[in-house]
Amino acid sequence: MNISSPHTFHIPVLGLGYSVDAPVKVAHFGIDSVVSIIQDDLIEKMRRYHSELRELGFTSIDRTQDDYRAKRITAYLELLQEIVRKNTEQVKSALFEKGSGIMKYFEMLPENSLHKKLFRETVALPVKCDERIQLEKRLRELVVAGSIDVNIMCKVDNAKYDKDGNRQAPEFSDAHAALRGFAKSSLSSSVVLSAGYNPSLYNYISTFSDFLPDESGDLKKKVILKVSDWRSARIQATKLAQKGVWVSEFRIESGLNCGGHAFATDGLLLGPILEEFSSGLEEFTEQMAEQCNQVLARNGYQKIRSDRRIKMSVQGGFGTAAEQEFVRDYYGVDSVGWGSPFLLVPEVMNVDADTLSLLGNAKKSDYYMSNSSPLGIPLNSIRNTTSTREITERRMMGKPGSPCYHEYLASDTEFSERPLCTASRAYQKRKLEQLVLTDLPDDERCQIEEDILVKDCLCEGLSASAYAVADIPRFKGLKGIAVCPGPNLAYFSGTFSLAQMVDHIYGRSNHLNTDSRPFIFTNELHLYVRYYLERIACNDKADFRNIKKADTFRRNLLNGIAYCESIISQLPISPQAKLQMSTELAESRVLLRTAEN
């Protein structure tokens, strides 16, 4: 049975490589973090790196082995677990003296924690007195490791081919193999399923006993659904319950005010979304328990424990302790995710020196939403990364596109039965040749050409920083490093230690820069209004396929504005900030109604 984290925040997955070994750096302090497990080449190299760094035995799992992807993932997770175990034991055995691991563990806990209170009482006592010795022993028993959770993007599930070009069985596809690698590990933690519903993958989960209740009704491995609205959460959880799989947590993420891909809702804002979850979760939990238990009983499994509940966490755009505590108190949120700000914490994230400098010195205008993702989904980006510079260099050399070594994001079948990645050299060469033959106006042709050439190799780019930090050679001289921080990072500058960032999260210090920062709900609204107006202006059919969808989007935004106005008095901001928020909400309403005409 998992022990609850002593913290009220978690660190979400950041790219492929930035948080690939985050548990090694934070789990022994009781902090939960999430590792992407799709990129098996990166995982294998990081396993070698950490094994050799600690003088542990390492046996390579090469591509000639059967099911090598899943085996690599399992081996890496086992290694992470062993390192975290040893790190946690070192914390437990450390002396209660300034700068030690156990002092840092308890110093970082939230101020209202009962464990923190006991710690303060203990260190206030004279050293070596009997009472302090007993309390120190008790504190050591309270030290727990944070969870080593994993992330799988459900739609990144391309088929795999053998050396002769034959398509392999479905269970060897990307997401399926990643799930199997996690399922076969000895970890007791969670898989975060993101980026939509994958029926085949959801069915596959129920074939692993670790996701089903043991004799005590407990789950060794849990499912967390990353969702953007209440409707999709209910649908996906119901699909899993029909297989006897219990969803332990809904992880709500802002559609636009987040790092990585921007999966915009239909204009639904975070405040109203959290309200829906808060008001409907208890009843829905009871429905899911009944449905899930019926399936489990029919298949001969123990029922879910009667006290089992579905947790609710949220992430995307948080910047102050007051915002975190508000959503926890007002909506009953269990944990808040702090992602992009940790890119400025090199003690935790694999951020190379150039990217760290870029992020630490960036201005608000440097953050933008790009079309660089091969998935065709807007990507939160920052200007002047080495990855974008590499794209420009290739174009100037007459060699646009990237070599495609991994094919995780290969999805286009316009030119071949086997999908191509739209960032690949093979795809862009054919697409540009096709474009030359069209009879389009020059301005339209130039725009289409730009849309083709802007695509970035995220498989390599989002792994590259980890290679750079660990000094691991990359494929054939590739050097571009991609990063996709959330726009909220614009309000943080410089670099921080882990302790400094945690102090900021809990309000013990303030590390925001001097830029005026609106409350999180207003910040998100600004992003959505801009998103809406830009797409209306250019008649973007990819997002608003018809007038009805655009109307729904605008109506949801207007309802969101009304909701924010209704709770302003409850928000943990100053009277002056409340007045400013009211003004900005009114201005957004005018912009939307003007666009309607």
DRENMAR-582656 format. One record per residue (C-alpha): x, y, z; residue number from 1. Coordinates in pm, 1 decimal, always signed. Layout:
<pts>
        u        v        w num
        X        Y        Z NUM
...
</pts>
This chain:
<pts>
        u        v        w num
     +0.0     +0.0     +0.0   1
   +137.1   +341.7    -95.4   2
   +206.3   +588.7   +183.7   3
    +70.5   +936.2   +116.5   4
   +324.6  +1204.0    +32.8   5
   +407.7  +1444.8   +316.6   6
   +396.6  +1728.3    +61.1   7
   +101.5  +1907.8    -95.5   8
   +267.8  +1947.7   -436.2   9
   +416.2  +1716.0   -697.3  10
   +653.2  +1760.2   -991.6  11
   +484.0  +1665.1  -1321.7  12
   +664.1  +1513.1  -1617.3  13
   +878.8  +1766.7  -1804.8  14
   +964.8  +1667.2  -2158.9  15
  +1134.6  +1336.3  -2226.7  16
  +1466.7  +1406.4  -2060.3  17
  +1429.3  +1697.4  -1819.9  18
  +1264.2  +1488.3  -1546.9  19
  +1378.2  +1142.4  -1658.8  20
  +1573.8  +1090.2  -1334.9  21
  +1399.0  +1343.8  -1108.8  22
  +1311.9  +1077.5   -845.3  23
  +1684.1  +1024.2   -782.1  24
  +1707.3  +1391.3   -683.5  25
  +1383.3  +1452.5   -492.9  26
  +1214.5  +1127.5   -383.9  27
  +1428.6  +1089.1    -67.9  28
  +1281.8  +1421.2    +44.9  29
   +929.3  +1279.1    +17.9  30
   +850.2  +1457.8   -309.6  31
   +651.2  +1278.8   -581.3  32
   +771.3  +1320.2   -940.9  33
   +685.9  +1181.8  -1283.5  34
   +916.7  +1020.3  -1540.8  35
   +841.3   +984.4  -1911.9  36
   +902.7   +624.9  -2019.5  37
   +839.8   +641.0  -2394.6  38
  +1196.8   +711.0  -2512.3  39
  +1366.9   +377.5  -2444.8  40
  +1701.7   +475.8  -2600.2  41
  +1729.6   +765.2  -2356.7  42
  +1620.1   +542.0  -2070.6  43
  +1883.1   +279.8  -2153.4  44
  +2158.1   +541.4  -2168.9  45
  +2047.8   +697.5  -1841.8  46
  +2047.2   +352.1  -1682.2  47
  +2408.1   +307.2  -1791.3  48
  +2496.4   +656.9  -1668.1  49
  +2350.3   +612.3  -1319.0  50
  +2484.5   +258.0  -1287.4  51
  +2838.7   +361.3  -1374.7  52
  +2816.9   +677.6  -1162.7  53
  +2743.8   +460.0   -858.2  54
  +2972.7   +174.1   -965.5  55
  +2681.6    -64.5   -998.4  56
  +2673.4   -352.5  -1239.9  57
  +2534.2   -276.9  -1585.1  58
  +2432.3   -521.4  -1856.4  59
  +2314.8   -369.1  -2181.5  60
  +1971.2   -453.7  -2321.0  61
  +2022.3   -414.1  -2694.0  62
  +1773.6   -404.8  -2978.6  63
  +1835.1   -768.1  -3073.4  64
  +1659.0   -890.6  -2760.7  65
  +1293.0   -984.0  -2766.0  66
  +1072.4   -713.4  -2616.8  67
  +1377.8   -495.2  -2558.4  68
  +1176.9   -173.8  -2511.5  69
   +972.7   -305.6  -2220.2  70
  +1278.0   -473.5  -2067.5  71
  +1477.2   -148.4  -2080.9  72
  +1197.3    +38.4  -1906.9  73
  +1158.3   -225.3  -1637.6  74
  +1533.3   -232.8  -1571.4  75
  +1554.1   +145.8  -1549.0  76
  +1260.8   +171.1  -1306.6  77
  +1415.2    -99.4  -1088.9  78
  +1739.0    +99.0  -1082.6  79
  +1557.2   +421.0   -989.0  80
  +1380.1   +238.0   -709.2  81
  +1706.8    +99.0   -571.8  82
  +1878.6   +439.1   -583.2  83
  +1580.8   +606.2   -413.4  84
  +1579.4   +334.7   -146.0  85
  +1945.7   +391.8    -68.2  86
  +1907.7   +770.3    -73.5  87
  +1613.8   +747.8   +165.8  88
  +1806.7   +522.6   +403.8  89
  +2088.3   +778.1   +404.7  90
  +1840.5  +1050.5   +496.5  91
  +1698.1   +837.9   +777.1  92
  +2040.9   +763.9   +923.2  93
  +2177.1  +1119.1   +899.0  94
  +2248.9  +1323.6  +1209.5  95
  +2011.8  +1601.6  +1311.0  96
  +2262.7  +1872.8  +1237.6  97
  +2264.7  +2175.4  +1009.1  98
  +2275.7  +2088.8   +638.8  99
  +2214.1  +1713.9   +680.3 100
  +1970.0  +1521.3   +464.8 101
  +1721.8  +1458.3   +743.7 102
  +1723.5  +1824.4   +846.3 103
  +1656.4  +1922.7   +485.2 104
  +1377.0  +1663.9   +463.8 105
  +1181.7  +1813.2   +753.7 106
  +1273.9  +2175.5   +684.5 107
  +1111.7  +2150.7   +340.9 108
   +778.9  +2015.7   +471.1 109
   +477.9  +2252.1   +470.3 110
   +446.0  +2460.8   +784.6 111
   +106.4  +2318.6   +885.0 112
   +230.1  +1958.6   +864.9 113
   +207.3  +1759.2  +1187.5 114
   +546.0  +1610.6  +1105.3 115
   +691.9  +1960.2  +1071.5 116
   +546.1  +2054.1  +1410.2 117
   +705.5  +1748.3  +1570.9 118
  +1035.9  +1834.3  +1402.1 119
  +1031.4  +2188.9  +1540.6 120
   +959.0  +2056.8  +1889.0 121
  +1244.2  +1807.7  +1859.3 122
  +1518.5  +2044.7  +1745.5 123
  +1418.6  +2293.4  +2016.0 124
  +1523.2  +2040.5  +2281.8 125
  +1879.7  +2009.6  +2412.5 126
  +2096.4  +1772.7  +2209.8 127
  +2128.2  +1421.2  +2355.3 128
  +1853.7  +1463.5  +2615.5 129
  +1639.1  +1150.0  +2648.9 130
  +1323.4  +1314.0  +2513.9 131
  +1502.9  +1442.3  +2203.9 132
  +1661.2  +1102.9  +2139.3 133
  +1317.1   +942.0  +2144.6 134
  +1163.9  +1209.0  +1922.1 135
  +1451.2  +1180.6  +1673.2 136
  +1384.4   +808.5  +1652.4 137
  +1018.0   +881.1  +1584.6 138
  +1107.3  +1133.4  +1314.0 139
  +1331.7   +882.5  +1138.1 140
  +1036.6   +642.8  +1124.0 141
   +825.6   +913.8   +959.2 142
  +1064.9   +963.0   +665.8 143
   +905.1   +825.1   +347.8 144
  +1018.1   +835.1    -13.1 145
   +822.0  +1021.4   -275.3 146
   +653.8   +819.2   -546.1 147
   +833.3   +722.7   -869.3 148
   +541.4   +780.0  -1105.3 149
   +557.7   +736.9  -1482.6 150
   +389.5   +911.5  -1773.5 151
   +261.9   +760.9  -2097.4 152
   +114.1   +973.3  -2376.8 153
   -161.7   +739.3  -2488.0 154
   -168.3   +855.2  -2849.2 155
   +208.4   +807.6  -2890.9 156
   +150.0   +443.8  -2971.9 157
   +289.0   +375.2  -3316.4 158
   +330.2    +23.0  -3444.2 159
   +679.9   -123.9  -3446.3 160
   +847.9   -311.1  -3731.0 161
  +1107.3   -586.1  -3726.6 162
  +1438.8   -568.5  -3912.9 163
  +1268.7   -703.4  -4227.6 164
  +1004.5   -430.6  -4224.0 165
   +723.7   -652.8  -4097.4 166
   +474.9   -495.4  -3861.2 167
   +491.5   -642.1  -3511.7 168
   +199.1   -743.0  -3291.1 169
     -0.9   -458.1  -3128.1 170
   +143.6   -522.4  -2782.6 171
   +485.6   -409.9  -2911.3 172
   +362.4    -62.5  -3007.3 173
   +510.0   +235.7  -2820.7 174
   +258.4   +298.4  -2542.9 175
   +178.6    -72.0  -2495.4 176
   +545.0   -163.6  -2450.6 177
   +594.9   +127.2  -2211.2 178
   +297.6    +16.1  -2002.1 179
   +428.4   -340.2  -1994.6 180
   +768.9   -217.4  -1882.3 181
   +608.6    -35.4  -1589.6 182
   +367.7   -320.6  -1510.7 183
   +649.7   -574.7  -1486.6 184
   +855.6   -359.3  -1252.1 185
   +837.1   -404.0   -875.1 186
   +737.8    -40.8   -821.4 187
   +431.9    +45.1   -617.6 188
   +339.7   +373.9   -781.4 189
   +120.1   +526.9  -1051.6 190
   +106.8   +559.1  -1427.5 191
    -16.0   +895.6  -1551.2 192
   -210.5   +845.5  -1874.1 193
   -217.7  +1164.2  -2081.0 194
   -306.3  +1297.0  -2425.5 195
   -641.7  +1131.6  -2472.2 196
   -817.9   +798.7  -2483.7 197
   -657.2   +488.6  -2635.2 198
   -909.5   +197.4  -2629.5 199
   -650.9    -73.1  -2696.3 200
   -416.9    +54.3  -2425.7 201
   -700.1    +85.2  -2173.2 202
   -798.9   -273.8  -2242.4 203
   -436.8   -381.5  -2199.7 204
   -412.2   -236.2  -1847.9 205
   -657.5   -489.7  -1706.8 206
   -435.0   -780.5  -1816.9 207
   -178.7   -693.8  -1547.6 208
   -264.7   -804.8  -1196.1 209
    -74.5   -516.5  -1032.0 210
   -351.2   -281.1  -1150.9 211
   -618.0   -498.0   -985.3 212
   -689.8   -529.1   -610.9 213
   -487.5   -771.7   -400.5 214
   -635.8   -982.2   -119.7 215
   -666.7   -672.7    +98.7 216
   -832.9   -468.0   -172.3 217
   -520.4   -257.2   -225.1 218
   -357.2   -165.9   -554.2 219
    +15.2   -208.5   -611.5 220
     +0.8     +6.3   -922.5 221
   -246.1   +287.3   -973.0 222
   -387.7   +477.9  -1266.6 223
   -388.4   +857.0  -1279.9 224
   -580.8  +1017.5  -1565.9 225
   -450.6  +1353.6  -1682.5 226
   -760.4  +1535.9  -1805.4 227
   -870.4  +1884.1  -1900.4 228
  -1242.5  +1869.1  -1819.0 229
  -1501.7  +1680.4  -1614.4 230
  -1675.6  +1520.1  -1911.2 231
  -1364.0  +1353.3  -2052.3 232
  -1262.6  +1242.9  -1701.4 233
  -1594.5  +1063.9  -1647.8 234
  -1587.5   +897.5  -1988.2 235
  -1233.2   +766.3  -1953.0 236
  -1279.7   +649.1  -1592.9 237
  -1598.9   +467.9  -1690.3 238
  -1419.6   +288.3  -1974.0 239
  -1156.4   +165.7  -1730.0 240
  -1411.9    +68.0  -1464.1 241
  -1579.9   -150.3  -1724.4 242
  -1252.1   -346.2  -1732.0 243
  -1227.5   -361.9  -1352.6 244
   -953.9    -95.7  -1343.5 245
   -990.1   +169.1  -1074.4 246
   -884.4   +528.2  -1144.7 247
   -710.4   +652.9   -831.7 248
   -672.2  +1015.4   -931.3 249
   -786.0  +1276.9  -1179.5 250
   -496.9  +1508.4  -1262.5 251
   -655.1  +1822.6  -1405.1 252
   -432.8  +2035.3  -1626.0 253
   -502.7  +2377.0  -1771.1 254
   -542.3  +2342.2  -2145.3 255
   -324.7  +2643.0  -2231.9 256
   -149.1  +2758.1  -1913.1 257
    +83.9  +2458.8  -1900.9 258
   +409.1  +2334.3  -2043.0 259
   +431.8  +2111.0  -2348.2 260
   +143.3  +2056.4  -2587.8 261
   -151.9  +2290.6  -2545.4 262
   -467.7  +2079.7  -2551.9 263
   -715.4  +2367.2  -2546.8 264
  -1060.8  +2295.8  -2406.5 265
  -1371.0  +2431.6  -2577.4 266
  -1319.9  +2753.9  -2385.7 267
  -1371.7  +2589.8  -2047.2 268
  -1160.5  +2758.8  -1780.9 269
   -987.9  +2606.9  -1480.2 270
  -1213.9  +2762.6  -1215.8 271
  -1544.6  +2625.4  -1350.3 272
  -1373.8  +2293.1  -1427.8 273
  -1253.2  +2255.8  -1068.5 274
  -1601.9  +2349.4   -947.8 275
  -1750.9  +2065.2  -1152.4 276
  -1500.1  +1814.3  -1018.8 277
  -1548.1  +1931.9   -661.5 278
  -1926.8  +1906.6   -672.2 279
  -1951.2  +1581.5   -866.7 280
  -1656.0  +1369.7   -756.9 281
  -1805.0  +1208.2   -446.8 282
  -2115.5  +1077.6   -624.3 283
  -1912.6   +969.1   -927.4 284
  -1669.8   +781.7   -701.4 285
  -1956.5   +576.5   -560.5 286
  -2082.5   +496.3   -910.4 287
  -1736.0   +390.3  -1026.0 288
  -1682.1   +174.4   -717.2 289
  -2007.8    -11.9   -779.1 290
  -1934.9    -63.1  -1148.7 291
  -1572.5   -160.3  -1094.7 292
  -1653.5   -404.0   -813.9 293
  -1913.8   -582.0  -1023.1 294
  -1653.2   -652.0  -1290.8 295
  -1390.0   -755.1  -1034.9 296
  -1627.9   -992.1   -856.7 297
  -1733.1  -1147.6  -1185.3 298
  -1368.3  -1212.5  -1272.5 299
  -1280.0  -1354.8   -931.3 300
  -1089.1  -1057.2   -790.7 301
  -1113.6   -887.1   -453.8 302
  -1328.0   -573.8   -449.0 303
  -1188.9   -224.5   -416.0 304
  -1171.2   -121.8    -51.3 305
  -1482.1    +58.7    +67.3 306
  -1282.5   +362.5   +178.6 307
  -1117.6   +402.6   -161.5 308
  -1156.7   +751.7   -304.7 309
  -1061.2   +921.2   -629.5 310
   -809.6  +1194.0   -557.3 311
   -806.0  +1525.4   -739.9 312
   -488.0  +1710.0   -834.0 313
   -435.0  +2011.8  -1056.5 314
   -145.2  +2167.2  -1244.4 315
    -69.0  +2438.7  -1494.5 316
    +25.9  +2796.5  -1422.1 317
    +55.3  +2805.9  -1043.1 318
   +290.5  +3072.3   -916.8 319
   +219.0  +3146.4   -551.2 320
   +155.9  +2962.5   -227.2 321
   -172.6  +3153.1   -194.2 322
   -298.0  +3012.2   -526.3 323
   -203.3  +2660.8   -419.4 324
   -375.4  +2687.0    -83.0 325
   -684.4  +2844.1   -238.0 326
   -752.4  +2552.0   -473.1 327
   -678.4  +2305.2   -194.4 328
   -916.4  +2472.5    +49.3 329
  -1189.7  +2587.9   -188.5 330
  -1213.3  +2285.4   -419.1 331
  -1063.8  +2009.5   -203.8 332
   -762.3  +1953.1   -430.9 333
   -519.0  +1695.5   -289.3 334
   -200.6  +1804.0   -467.8 335
    -84.1  +2086.4   -692.9 336
   +165.3  +2029.4   -973.2 337
   +457.3  +2269.2  -1013.3 338
   +624.4  +2191.9  -1344.6 339
   +791.2  +2466.3  -1550.3 340
   +935.9  +2659.4  -1250.7 341
  +1147.6  +2351.4  -1175.7 342
  +1325.9  +2402.2  -1509.5 343
  +1510.0  +2676.3  -1319.4 344
  +1622.4  +2424.5  -1055.8 345
  +1927.6  +2246.0  -1204.3 346
  +1958.1  +2048.7   -882.3 347
  +1640.5  +1865.0   -991.3 348
  +1606.0  +1893.0  -1369.5 349
  +1845.9  +1803.1  -1650.8 350
  +1881.2  +2152.1  -1798.2 351
  +2198.3  +2230.4  -1991.1 352
  +2378.4  +2560.4  -1932.9 353
  +2258.2  +2730.7  -2253.8 354
  +1892.9  +2640.6  -2199.0 355
  +1912.2  +2733.6  -1831.0 356
  +2047.1  +3076.3  -1924.8 357
  +1777.9  +3116.5  -2192.1 358
  +1497.6  +3034.3  -1946.7 359
  +1643.6  +3227.4  -1656.0 360
  +1674.6  +3548.8  -1858.3 361
  +1361.4  +3521.6  -2075.2 362
  +1099.5  +3795.6  -2093.8 363
   +725.7  +3749.7  -2122.9 364
   +743.0  +3824.2  -2496.9 365
   +983.0  +3530.3  -2546.4 366
   +710.9  +3276.5  -2465.7 367
   +473.2  +3185.7  -2745.0 368
   +260.3  +2906.4  -2886.7 369
   +424.2  +2744.2  -3188.8 370
   +321.0  +2501.5  -3461.3 371
   +647.9  +2310.3  -3428.7 372
   +506.3  +1984.0  -3294.5 373
   +483.2  +1697.6  -3546.3 374
   +158.8  +1597.9  -3374.2 375
    -13.1  +1904.0  -3521.3 376
   -102.8  +2032.6  -3174.3 377
     +4.5  +2381.5  -3059.2 378
   +316.9  +2367.6  -2845.2 379
   +407.7  +2613.5  -2569.4 380
   +753.3  +2732.1  -2669.9 381
  +1028.6  +2984.6  -2605.7 382
  +1221.2  +3173.2  -2870.6 383
  +1582.6  +3110.9  -2973.3 384
  +1636.8  +2754.7  -2854.6 385
  +1930.5  +2565.8  -3004.0 386
  +1676.1  +2332.5  -3162.9 387
  +1509.6  +2611.4  -3361.8 388
  +1851.3  +2744.4  -3459.0 389
  +1943.6  +2398.9  -3590.2 390
  +1625.1  +2395.0  -3801.0 391
  +1725.0  +2731.7  -3953.3 392
  +2078.3  +2608.6  -4026.9 393
  +1945.8  +2304.5  -4211.5 394
  +1712.7  +2520.2  -4418.7 395
  +1998.2  +2751.1  -4514.8 396
  +2204.4  +2447.3  -4618.5 397
  +1917.9  +2322.3  -4835.7 398
  +1863.2  +2019.3  -4612.6 399
  +1536.6  +2086.8  -4430.1 400
  +1392.3  +1836.7  -4187.9 401
  +1550.0  +1615.6  -3926.1 402
  +1684.0  +1261.1  -3945.4 403
  +1419.1  +1038.9  -3787.2 404
  +1578.9   +779.4  -3562.1 405
  +1292.4   +696.4  -3327.1 406
   +958.8   +746.5  -3513.3 407
   +760.2   +800.8  -3193.1 408
   +567.7  +1089.3  -3350.0 409
   +543.3   +939.5  -3699.0 410
   +176.7   +957.4  -3793.7 411
   +144.5  +1081.1  -4153.7 412
    +63.5   +819.9  -4420.2 413
    +22.3  +1053.2  -4717.8 414
   +334.8   +924.1  -4892.3 415
   +373.5   +571.2  -4755.8 416
   +186.2   +299.7  -4570.6 417
   +443.1   +319.1  -4292.1 418
   +386.0   +653.3  -4117.3 419
   +635.4   +935.8  -4147.9 420
   +704.1  +1210.2  -3895.4 421
   +621.4  +1554.7  -4034.4 422
   +948.6  +1685.6  -3886.7 423
  +1151.1  +1426.5  -4077.0 424
  +1368.4  +1495.3  -4378.4 425
  +1189.3  +1222.8  -4574.4 426
   +848.5  +1380.8  -4523.1 427
   +948.4  +1743.8  -4575.4 428
  +1136.7  +1668.2  -4898.3 429
   +827.5  +1506.3  -5049.9 430
   +590.9  +1768.4  -4914.4 431
   +798.4  +2054.9  -5057.9 432
   +820.4  +1880.1  -5395.6 433
   +443.6  +1846.5  -5390.3 434
   +400.8  +2213.7  -5300.1 435
   +606.8  +2329.5  -5601.6 436
   +353.8  +2164.1  -5833.0 437
    +55.9  +2354.7  -5690.5 438
    -90.4  +2665.7  -5847.3 439
   -120.6  +2875.7  -5533.9 440
    -67.7  +3246.9  -5476.1 441
   +283.6  +3323.5  -5353.6 442
   +175.6  +3437.2  -5007.1 443
    -31.2  +3123.4  -4950.3 444
   +248.6  +2899.7  -5078.8 445
   +499.5  +3071.1  -4848.0 446
   +273.9  +3019.5  -4547.5 447
   +227.0  +2649.6  -4626.0 448
   +602.1  +2613.1  -4675.9 449
   +665.6  +2773.8  -4337.7 450
   +415.5  +2539.4  -4172.5 451
   +605.1  +2244.5  -4320.1 452
   +953.3  +2361.0  -4228.3 453
   +881.3  +2474.2  -3871.5 454
   +829.2  +2121.2  -3740.9 455
  +1081.8  +2016.8  -3478.1 456
  +1217.2  +1671.8  -3390.7 457
  +1082.9  +1649.7  -3035.7 458
  +1197.5  +1290.0  -2984.8 459
  +1556.0  +1414.5  -2996.5 460
  +1509.2  +1775.0  -2888.6 461
  +1325.4  +1699.0  -2564.0 462
  +1580.7  +1430.9  -2472.5 463
  +1889.2  +1630.1  -2563.7 464
  +1932.1  +1827.5  -2243.7 465
  +1961.9  +1507.1  -2040.4 466
  +2235.0  +1387.0  -2275.8 467
  +2416.8  +1718.9  -2241.1 468
  +2404.3  +1722.7  -1860.0 469
  +2519.6  +1360.4  -1835.3 470
  +2778.1  +1412.2  -2113.6 471
  +2630.8  +1128.9  -2320.4 472
  +2703.8  +1131.0  -2697.9 473
  +2398.6  +1185.9  -2918.5 474
  +2294.1  +1032.0  -3247.1 475
  +2527.4  +1130.3  -3530.8 476
  +2615.7  +1476.3  -3409.2 477
  +2269.7  +1616.7  -3342.4 478
  +2296.4  +1916.9  -3111.1 479
  +1959.8  +2096.6  -3100.9 480
  +1787.5  +2114.0  -2762.1 481
  +1413.9  +2180.9  -2745.0 482
  +1223.9  +2302.6  -2442.3 483
   +852.0  +2375.9  -2408.4 484
   +787.6  +2565.1  -2083.6 485
   +450.7  +2697.6  -1978.3 486
   +394.5  +3073.4  -2023.0 487
   +376.7  +3113.8  -1643.7 488
   +755.9  +3069.0  -1631.7 489
   +781.1  +3428.5  -1756.7 490
   +724.3  +3539.2  -1395.8 491
  +1033.7  +3355.8  -1266.6 492
  +1391.3  +3461.6  -1344.0 493
  +1733.0  +3328.6  -1250.1 494
  +1805.6  +2987.3  -1101.2 495
  +1710.0  +2829.3   -769.9 496
  +1801.0  +2546.2   -538.8 497
  +1546.1  +2279.0   -451.9 498
  +1504.7  +2424.6   -103.5 499
  +1447.9  +2773.7   -245.7 500
  +1178.3  +2655.2   -485.4 501
  +1003.2  +2453.3   -215.4 502
  +1016.3  +2755.0    +15.7 503
   +849.3  +2957.3   -259.0 504
   +581.4  +2691.7   -310.0 505
   +494.5  +2700.8    +60.3 506
   +512.9  +3079.3    +92.2 507
   +823.1  +3091.4   +311.5 508
   +990.7  +3310.9    +49.3 509
   +896.2  +3483.9   -275.4 510
  +1099.7  +3422.9   -590.6 511
   +870.2  +3580.7   -849.8 512
  +1037.0  +3846.5  -1061.7 513
   +913.9  +4205.1  -1072.4 514
   +671.5  +4157.3  -1365.6 515
   +310.2  +4220.4  -1269.8 516
   +145.8  +3879.5  -1246.4 517
   -234.7  +3835.7  -1247.3 518
   -410.1  +3569.9  -1039.1 519
   -388.2  +3225.3  -1203.2 520
   -751.2  +3230.1  -1325.1 521
   -707.5  +3570.8  -1493.0 522
   -377.7  +3461.2  -1644.9 523
   -542.5  +3157.7  -1801.5 524
   -835.5  +3366.7  -1928.9 525
   -595.3  +3602.3  -2108.5 526
   -436.4  +3303.3  -2283.8 527
   -773.3  +3165.7  -2393.5 528
   -905.8  +3500.4  -2516.7 529
   -590.6  +3554.5  -2722.5 530
   -613.1  +3198.9  -2856.8 531
   -975.7  +3255.3  -2957.2 532
   -919.4  +3596.0  -3119.1 533
   -617.5  +3478.0  -3318.0 534
   -807.0  +3185.9  -3463.1 535
  -1113.1  +3390.6  -3542.2 536
   -894.7  +3646.8  -3716.8 537
   -727.6  +3390.8  -3942.7 538
  -1034.6  +3165.0  -3977.3 539
   -838.0  +2869.3  -3843.8 540
  -1046.8  +2569.2  -3946.4 541
   -814.4  +2330.6  -3763.1 542
   -943.8  +2465.2  -3432.4 543
  -1288.2  +2606.7  -3512.3 544
  -1432.3  +2373.6  -3771.6 545
  -1761.6  +2555.1  -3784.7 546
  -1943.3  +2856.7  -3648.1 547
  -2118.0  +2645.9  -3384.6 548
  -1787.1  +2539.5  -3228.9 549
  -1660.1  +2898.8  -3224.3 550
  -1984.5  +3009.1  -3057.1 551
  -1950.9  +2736.4  -2795.5 552
  -1593.6  +2840.3  -2726.3 553
  -1691.0  +3205.6  -2682.2 554
  -1994.4  +3121.2  -2468.9 555
  -1783.1  +2905.5  -2236.4 556
  -1532.7  +3189.1  -2198.5 557
  -1810.1  +3433.9  -2111.8 558
  -1946.5  +3187.0  -1856.5 559
  -1596.3  +3153.8  -1716.8 560
  -1569.1  +3528.8  -1678.3 561
  -1899.9  +3534.3  -1490.5 562
  -1776.6  +3254.8  -1265.6 563
  -1453.5  +3439.3  -1184.0 564
  -1654.4  +3751.0  -1101.7 565
  -1872.4  +3549.3   -864.1 566
  -1577.3  +3427.8   -653.8 567
  -1352.0  +3736.2   -653.5 568
  -1442.8  +3806.0   -292.9 569
  -1313.3  +3458.3   -198.1 570
   -973.4  +3492.9   -364.9 571
   -653.8  +3532.3   -157.0 572
   -548.4  +3858.6   -320.6 573
   -541.1  +4218.7   -206.4 574
   -836.9  +4457.6   -251.5 575
   -634.7  +4642.6   -515.8 576
   -566.5  +4314.9   -701.5 577
   -938.1  +4227.2   -684.3 578
  -1025.9  +4561.9   -840.3 579
   -768.0  +4504.6  -1113.2 580
   -903.4  +4155.6  -1175.9 581
  -1259.5  +4291.8  -1208.8 582
  -1135.8  +4543.1  -1465.3 583
   -951.3  +4276.0  -1666.3 584
  -1252.2  +4044.3  -1662.4 585
  -1473.9  +4323.6  -1793.2 586
  -1220.8  +4406.2  -2065.7 587
  -1208.7  +4040.9  -2173.6 588
  -1587.4  +4032.3  -2194.1 589
  -1585.6  +4337.1  -2422.5 590
  -1321.6  +4179.6  -2648.1 591
  -1526.5  +3861.8  -2685.0 592
  -1852.4  +4041.2  -2753.8 593
  -1684.3  +4270.4  -3005.3 594
  -1543.8  +3965.8  -3186.6 595
  -1893.8  +3816.3  -3194.0 596
  -2002.5  +4100.1  -3419.3 597
</pts>
